[in-house]
């Protein structure tokens, strides 16, 4: 899988900003569905996002946005989704910020128009030793190798610890996903749940070099209504070196 996502933010006035972004994501699987064979589906996702934010008070910011997603999938019908949103961000305390946004996700798939909820909610808490955050997202997209245009719900939490030791960064996050087919006419039904636990450690050994290591546990379960019955339990370990060098533009 690969994802490319350029974006920019323009500060129109001291209290108003415009953000624009585009995304391209591809999923490719060995043994993907070809002429009815295989168990996984390749997919390409094209997206455009825009958001206008205005500071209403020193603690409250309002946002209005629009998102567009075009999803192509091997062996399945393509879909387009339009998502207009309204939201607010509020600084509850100097160390705690909450945000919520939502709207309808209008999906056109095989001559059928489906309207489903789209929402994002998050809390970010600053801590003496780092930060903690929780996030909920509901959107329309592809369910990994299962393919299909699906209603995806994600609950995630992240704990970031940058101050234990100079140069050391520890990040722990957990994610729980559910994905269900959005259209009643979809022949390949998707109903899958997945849990991911991830630990990432990075240590800076020189000004431009870091060593990193991590562990991920992944568990996937399908229900009886899913066309493909594929359960999985995975343990992944990774490590390596990371190099970077600053480039200044005068």
Secondary structure, 3 states (H helix, E strand, C coil): CEEECCEEEEEEECCEEEEEEEEEEEECCCCECECCECCECCEEEEEEEEEEEEECCCCEEEEEEEEEEEEEECCCCCEEEEEEEEEEEEEEECCEEEEEEEEEEEEEECCEEEEEEEEEEEEEEEECCEEEEEEEEEEEEECHHHCCEEEEEEEEEEEEECCCCCCEEEEEEEEEEEEEECCCCCCCCCEEEEEEEEEEEEEEEECCEEEEEEEEEEEEEECCCCCCCCCEEEEEEEEEEEECCCCCCC
